Amino acid sequence: MTNLLERSAKHYLAIKAARQLKDDIEKAGLDDLKTLD
């Protein structure tokens, strides 16, 4: 049971990290666009 729980936790954290990274990239991209203007 612990294995399944661990895998779920890692999967959840991976998705959370990916979303955070995507947000950061989008924010950085928007900042870059503002700088270009």
N, CA, C and O atoms as a CHARMM CRD file, in Angstrom:
* protein
*
  148
    1    1 MET  N      0.83200  -1.20400   0.00000 PROA 1      0.00000
    2    1 MET  CA     0.00000   0.00000   0.00000 PROA 1      0.00000
    3    1 MET  C      0.87000   1.25900   0.00000 PROA 1      0.00000
    4    1 MET  O      0.54400   2.24900  -0.65500 PROA 1      0.00000
    5    2 THR  N      1.96800   1.20900   0.73400 PROA 2      0.00000
    6    2 THR  CA     2.85000   2.37500   0.79800 PROA 2      0.00000
    7    2 THR  C      3.38700   2.71600  -0.58500 PROA 2      0.00000
    8    2 THR  O      3.51800   3.88700  -0.94300 PROA 2      0.00000
    9    3 ASN  N      3.69600   1.67600  -1.36000 PROA 3      0.00000
   10    3 ASN  CA     4.23000   1.89200  -2.70500 PROA 3      0.00000
   11    3 ASN  C      3.26500   2.69600  -3.55700 PROA 3      0.00000
   12    3 ASN  O      3.65900   3.65600  -4.22000 PROA 3      0.00000
   13    4 LEU  N      2.01200   2.30300  -3.53500 PROA 4      0.00000
   14    4 LEU  CA     0.98700   2.98600  -4.32400 PROA 4      0.00000
   15    4 LEU  C      0.87700   4.43500  -3.87700 PROA 4      0.00000
   16    4 LEU  O      0.78500   5.34600  -4.69900 PROA 4      0.00000
   17    5 LEU  N      0.88800   4.63500  -2.57000 PROA 5      0.00000
   18    5 LEU  CA     0.77400   5.98600  -2.00400 PROA 5      0.00000
   19    5 LEU  C      1.96500   6.83200  -2.43100 PROA 5      0.00000
   20    5 LEU  O      1.81200   7.99000  -2.82000 PROA 5      0.00000
   21    6 GLU  N      3.15400   6.24000  -2.35400 PROA 6      0.00000
   22    6 GLU  CA     4.37300   6.96000  -2.74900 PROA 6      0.00000
   23    6 GLU  C      4.32200   7.35100  -4.21300 PROA 6      0.00000
   24    6 GLU  O      4.66200   8.47400  -4.58600 PROA 6      0.00000
   25    7 ARG  N      3.88900   6.40000  -5.04200 PROA 7      0.00000
   26    7 ARG  CA     3.81700   6.67600  -6.47600 PROA 7      0.00000
   27    7 ARG  C      2.81900   7.79500  -6.76100 PROA 7      0.00000
   28    7 ARG  O      3.07800   8.67500  -7.58200 PROA 7      0.00000
   29    8 SER  N      1.68500   7.75400  -6.08200 PROA 8      0.00000
   30    8 SER  CA     0.66300   8.78800  -6.27700 PROA 8      0.00000
   31    8 SER  C      1.20600  10.14600  -5.85700 PROA 8      0.00000
   32    8 SER  O      0.99000  11.14600  -6.54300 PROA 8      0.00000
   33    9 ALA  N      1.90700  10.18200  -4.73900 PROA 9      0.00000
   34    9 ALA  CA     2.47100  11.43400  -4.23700 PROA 9      0.00000
   35    9 ALA  C      3.48500  11.99500  -5.22400 PROA 9      0.00000
   36    9 ALA  O      3.47200  13.18800  -5.52800 PROA 9      0.00000
   37   10 LYS  N      4.36000  11.13500  -5.72000 PROA 10     0.00000
   38   10 LYS  CA     5.37800  11.59500  -6.68200 PROA 10     0.00000
   39   10 LYS  C      4.71400  12.09500  -7.95400 PROA 10     0.00000
   40   10 LYS  O      5.11900  13.11400  -8.51500 PROA 10     0.00000
   41   11 HSD  N      3.69700  11.37800  -8.40600 PROA 11     0.00000
   42   11 HSD  CA     2.97400  11.75500  -9.62200 PROA 11     0.00000
   43   11 HSD  C      2.33200  13.12300  -9.42200 PROA 11     0.00000
   44   11 HSD  O      2.41500  13.99400 -10.28700 PROA 11     0.00000
   45   12 TYR  N      1.68800  13.29900  -8.26400 PROA 12     0.00000
   46   12 TYR  CA     1.01800  14.56300  -7.94700 PROA 12     0.00000
   47   12 TYR  C      2.02000  15.71000  -7.89900 PROA 12     0.00000
   48   12 TYR  O      1.77100  16.79100  -8.43300 PROA 12     0.00000
   49   13 LEU  N      3.15600  15.46000  -7.25300 PROA 13     0.00000
   50   13 LEU  CA     4.18400  16.50200  -7.13900 PROA 13     0.00000
   51   13 LEU  C      4.75600  16.84400  -8.51000 PROA 13     0.00000
   52   13 LEU  O      5.05200  18.00500  -8.79500 PROA 13     0.00000
   53   14 ALA  N      4.91100  15.83300  -9.35100 PROA 14     0.00000
   54   14 ALA  CA     5.45000  16.06800 -10.69600 PROA 14     0.00000
   55   14 ALA  C      4.50300  16.95800 -11.48800 PROA 14     0.00000
   56   14 ALA  O      4.93700  17.88800 -12.16800 PROA 14     0.00000
   57   15 ILE  N      3.21500  16.67400 -11.39900 PROA 15     0.00000
   58   15 ILE  CA     2.21300  17.48200 -12.11300 PROA 15     0.00000
   59   15 ILE  C      2.20700  18.90100 -11.55300 PROA 15     0.00000
   60   15 ILE  O      2.15500  19.87600 -12.30400 PROA 15     0.00000
   61   16 LYS  N      2.26000  19.00400 -10.22300 PROA 16     0.00000
   62   16 LYS  CA     2.25300  20.31800  -9.57700 PROA 16     0.00000
   63   16 LYS  C      3.47200  21.12000 -10.01400 PROA 16     0.00000
   64   16 LYS  O      3.36300  22.30800 -10.31800 PROA 16     0.00000
   65   17 ALA  N      4.62600  20.47300 -10.04600 PROA 17     0.00000
   66   17 ALA  CA     5.86400  21.14700 -10.44700 PROA 17     0.00000
   67   17 ALA  C      5.78000  21.58600 -11.90500 PROA 17     0.00000
   68   17 ALA  O      6.21100  22.68600 -12.25200 PROA 17     0.00000
   69   18 ALA  N      5.22900  20.73500 -12.74900 PROA 18     0.00000
   70   18 ALA  CA     5.10900  21.05900 -14.17400 PROA 18     0.00000
   71   18 ALA  C      4.20000  22.26500 -14.36900 PROA 18     0.00000
   72   18 ALA  O      4.49100  23.15200 -15.17100 PROA 18     0.00000
   73   19 ARG  N      3.09300  22.28600 -13.62300 PROA 19     0.00000
   74   19 ARG  CA     2.16600  23.42500 -13.73300 PROA 19     0.00000
   75   19 ARG  C      2.84500  24.70500 -13.28100 PROA 19     0.00000
   76   19 ARG  O      2.71400  25.74900 -13.92100 PROA 19     0.00000
   77   20 GLN  N      3.57500  24.61800 -12.16800 PROA 20     0.00000
   78   20 GLN  CA     4.27400  25.78900 -11.63300 PROA 20     0.00000
   79   20 GLN  C      5.27900  26.29200 -12.66000 PROA 20     0.00000
   80   20 GLN  O      5.39400  27.49500 -12.89900 PROA 20     0.00000
   81   21 LEU  N      6.00700  25.35400 -13.26500 PROA 21     0.00000
   82   21 LEU  CA     7.01300  25.71100 -14.26300 PROA 21     0.00000
   83   21 LEU  C      6.34300  26.40200 -15.44700 PROA 21     0.00000
   84   21 LEU  O      6.84900  27.40000 -15.96100 PROA 21     0.00000
   85   22 LYS  N      5.20400  25.86600 -15.87500 PROA 22     0.00000
   86   22 LYS  CA     4.47400  26.43700 -17.00800 PROA 22     0.00000
   87   22 LYS  C      4.04200  27.86400 -16.67700 PROA 22     0.00000
   88   22 LYS  O      4.16700  28.76600 -17.50500 PROA 22     0.00000
   89   23 ASP  N      3.53400  28.05900 -15.45900 PROA 23     0.00000
   90   23 ASP  CA     3.11800  29.40400 -15.03500 PROA 23     0.00000
   91   23 ASP  C      4.30600  30.35200 -15.06400 PROA 23     0.00000
   92   23 ASP  O      4.20800  31.47300 -15.56200 PROA 23     0.00000
   93   24 ASP  N      5.43500  29.88800 -14.52100 PROA 24     0.00000
   94   24 ASP  CA     6.63700  30.72600 -14.47800 PROA 24     0.00000
   95   24 ASP  C      7.07400  31.10600 -15.88900 PROA 24     0.00000
   96   24 ASP  O      7.42800  32.25500 -16.14800 PROA 24     0.00000
   97   25 ILE  N      7.04600  30.14200 -16.78900 PROA 25     0.00000
   98   25 ILE  CA     7.46500  30.40100 -18.17500 PROA 25     0.00000
   99   25 ILE  C      6.52000  31.40100 -18.83200 PROA 25     0.00000
  100   25 ILE  O      6.95900  32.31200 -19.53400 PROA 25     0.00000
  101   26 GLU  N      5.21900  31.22400 -18.59800 PROA 26     0.00000
  102   26 GLU  CA     4.24000  32.14600 -19.18500 PROA 26     0.00000
  103   26 GLU  C      4.44800  33.55300 -18.64600 PROA 26     0.00000
  104   26 GLU  O      4.40400  34.52700 -19.39700 PROA 26     0.00000
  105   27 LYS  N      4.67700  33.65600 -17.33100 PROA 27     0.00000
  106   27 LYS  CA     4.91700  34.97200 -16.72700 PROA 27     0.00000
  107   27 LYS  C      6.18000  35.58400 -17.30600 PROA 27     0.00000
  108   27 LYS  O      6.20300  36.76900 -17.63800 PROA 27     0.00000
  109   28 ALA  N      7.22700  34.78500 -17.42900 PROA 28     0.00000
  110   28 ALA  CA     8.49100  35.27000 -17.98200 PROA 28     0.00000
  111   28 ALA  C      8.27700  35.70400 -19.42400 PROA 28     0.00000
  112   28 ALA  O      8.80900  36.72700 -19.85400 PROA 28     0.00000
  113   29 GLY  N      7.50300  34.93200 -20.16800 PROA 29     0.00000
  114   29 GLY  CA     7.22000  35.25800 -21.56100 PROA 29     0.00000
  115   29 GLY  C      6.47200  36.57600 -21.66200 PROA 29     0.00000
  116   29 GLY  O      6.77500  37.40200 -22.52400 PROA 29     0.00000
  117   30 LEU  N      5.49600  36.77600 -20.78500 PROA 30     0.00000
  118   30 LEU  CA     4.72900  38.02300 -20.79200 PROA 30     0.00000
  119   30 LEU  C      5.63700  39.19400 -20.44800 PROA 30     0.00000
  120   30 LEU  O      5.54100  40.26300 -21.05000 PROA 30     0.00000
  121   31 ASP  N      6.52400  38.98500 -19.47100 PROA 31     0.00000
  122   31 ASP  CA     7.46200  40.03900 -19.08000 PROA 31     0.00000
  123   31 ASP  C      8.35600  40.39500 -20.26400 PROA 31     0.00000
  124   31 ASP  O      8.62900  41.56800 -20.51500 PROA 31     0.00000
  125   32 ASP  N      8.80900  39.37200 -20.98900 PROA 32     0.00000
  126   32 ASP  CA     9.66700  39.60000 -22.15600 PROA 32     0.00000
  127   32 ASP  C      8.92900  40.42700 -23.19900 PROA 32     0.00000
  128   32 ASP  O      9.50300  41.33400 -23.80300 PROA 32     0.00000
  129   33 LEU  N      7.65600  40.11200 -23.40700 PROA 33     0.00000
  130   33 LEU  CA     6.86400  40.85200 -24.39500 PROA 33     0.00000
  131   33 LEU  C      6.73700  42.31300 -23.97900 PROA 33     0.00000
  132   33 LEU  O      6.84500  43.21700 -24.80800 PROA 33     0.00000
  133   34 LYS  N      6.50700  42.53400 -22.68900 PROA 34     0.00000
  134   34 LYS  CA     6.38400  43.90800 -22.19200 PROA 34     0.00000
  135   34 LYS  C      7.69500  44.65700 -22.39400 PROA 34     0.00000
  136   34 LYS  O      7.70200  45.83700 -22.74500 PROA 34     0.00000
  137   35 THR  N      8.80400  43.95600 -22.16900 PROA 35     0.00000
  138   35 THR  CA    10.11500  44.58200 -22.32300 PROA 35     0.00000
  139   35 THR  C     10.35500  44.97100 -23.77900 PROA 35     0.00000
  140   35 THR  O     10.92800  46.02200 -24.06500 PROA 35     0.00000
  141   36 LEU  N      9.91100  44.11300 -24.69300 PROA 36     0.00000
  142   36 LEU  CA    10.10100  44.39000 -26.11900 PROA 36     0.00000
  143   36 LEU  C      9.32800  45.63700 -26.53900 PROA 36     0.00000
  144   36 LEU  O      9.78900  46.40300 -27.38600 PROA 36     0.00000
  145   37 ASP  N      8.16400  45.83600 -25.95100 PROA 37     0.00000
  146   37 ASP  CA     7.37500  47.02800 -26.27900 PROA 37     0.00000
  147   37 ASP  C      8.12400  48.24600 -25.78000 PROA 37     0.00000
  148   37 ASP  O      7.65100  49.37100 -25.94300 PROA 37     0.00000
